[in-house]
Amino acid sequence: MSFNTPGPPPPGHVLRSPQGLATATVALLCVTGGINLLSAGTNVFTLSLMNDLDADPARVTSSMTDLSDILIGFVGILQMLMHIATGVVFVVWFYRVRVNGGIFRATEFTQGSGWAIGWWFVPVAHLFMPFATARQIWRASTQLGPDGSPVRVSSAPLTAWWAVWVAASIVGRVSGAVFSGAEGPGEMAAAATLGICSDLLVVAAAALAVLFVRRLTAMQNTMAAQGPYALVRPAHEGVPATAGI
């Protein structure tokens, strides 16, 4: 695909469609959401079991507590594997759209494309710097109107996803710390409650990430096909002349 952009693209960078990576990312996000729903169900079972154990130990058999431990361990392994797989594919997609964004409109970026990967591995900074990069990619992938001003495209999918993802990350860390130190039924019940909150936040973050990935990919596909300026419908066609994606 060819298009006109203000200024030359960065040396060595080539425009490539993010569609395949987006499809894989969306599929993995859906599976991750499903596994976290399963984890939430496991935590509900554990919470109920710990409450029963705290109220009347005679009502809970050792086989029931063993089942809870097995379920927690099994689901935990599934979560870890899916989070790694999803994270790897998502970051590769993120880098791809960052490179494309630099070709579309390099002036929107304040850092090199390598930071689209690097920031995810920097402690503390990974909670806000990838969001800054994502906002720059979003702006670079937005078409311009006839007057050269950016076409208004709501960044709500990006903002909502990031806010929920950060919340899920924080609650997940707290949940893991409480679970590791839990000894009695009351502490295990508290850990399970936090686990339910963490799991549901991950499900919400995965759903919002799907919206973000699909929207940004569509924006970049439009930019590649039409160029930096949005198509304008002539007023004589019965539709008011307006620029839009």
HELIX and SHEET records of a PDB file:
HELIX    1   1 GLN A   19  ALA A   55  1                                  37    
HELIX    2   2 PRO A   57  ARG A   59  5                                   3    
HELIX    3   3 SER A   62  PHE A  104  1                                  43    
HELIX    4   4 ALA A  106  GLU A  108  5                                   3    
HELIX    5   5 TRP A  115  GLY A  118  1                                   4    
HELIX    6   6 TRP A  119  PHE A  121  5                                   3    
HELIX    7   7 ALA A  125  LEU A  127  5                                   3    
HELIX    8   8 MET A  129  ALA A  140  1                                  12    
HELIX    9   9 ALA A  156  GLY A  181  1                                  26    
HELIX   10  10 PRO A  185  GLN A  226  1                                  42    
HELIX   11  11 ALA A  235  GLU A  237  5                                   3    
END                                                                             
